Amino acid sequence: MAAVGAVEITVDRLDVARACGREWPVPEGLAAELLPVAECVVFAGAHLGADAWPVEWADPDRVRQ
């Protein structure tokens, strides 16, 4: 679980750097450790920008009952 968290933090760091107009290459050693973990947890159909499963929103009127 900690390794998956490390992947998430690393990807978030990349996102923040890019949003700020900066590049932050993942250090080679860190990349070597995290790549096998990422390959295990990212599903085959994933693509850039899809970091969550589709969500079906509940009908608000039914939720309040």
C-alpha positions in Angstrom: 0.0 0.0 0.0 2.8 2.4 0.8 4.3 1.8 -2.7 1.0 2.7 -4.3 0.9 5.9 -2.2 4.4 6.7 -3.5 3.3 6.3 -7.1 0.3 8.6 -6.4 2.5 11.3 -4.7 5.0 11.2 -7.5 2.3 11.5 -10.2 0.7 14.4 -8.2 4.1 16.1 -8.0 4.5 15.8 -11.8 1.0 17.3 -12.3 1.7 20.2 -10.0 5.0 20.9 -11.7 3.4 20.9 -15.2 0.6 23.1 -14.0 3.2 25.6 -12.8 5.0 25.5 -16.2 7.9 23.5 -14.8 9.5 20.2 -15.6 10.3 17.8 -12.8 11.9 14.6 -14.1 11.4 11.7 -11.8 14.8 10.7 -10.5 16.1 7.5 -12.2 16.3 5.5 -9.0 12.8 6.4 -7.9 11.4 5.7 -11.4 13.0 2.3 -11.3 11.4 1.5 -8.0 7.9 2.8 -8.8 7.5 1.6 -12.4 6.8 -2.1 -11.5 4.2 -0.9 -8.9 2.5 1.4 -11.4 2.3 -1.4 -14.0 0.5 -3.5 -11.4 -2.1 -0.9 -10.4 -2.9 0.9 -13.6 -5.5 -1.0 -15.5 -5.0 -1.8 -19.2 -7.6 0.6 -20.5 -6.2 3.6 -18.7 -5.2 6.7 -20.6 -3.9 10.2 -19.8 -6.4 12.2 -17.8 -8.4 9.1 -16.6 -7.4 8.7 -13.0 -10.7 7.4 -11.7 -13.4 4.9 -12.6 -16.6 6.3 -14.2 -19.1 7.6 -11.7 -22.8 7.3 -11.9 -24.4 10.1 -9.9 -27.3 9.2 -7.7 -30.7 10.9 -8.1 -30.6 13.6 -5.3 -34.3 13.1 -4.5 -33.7 9.4 -3.8 -30.6 10.1 -1.7 -32.6 12.4 0.7 -35.2 9.7 1.4 
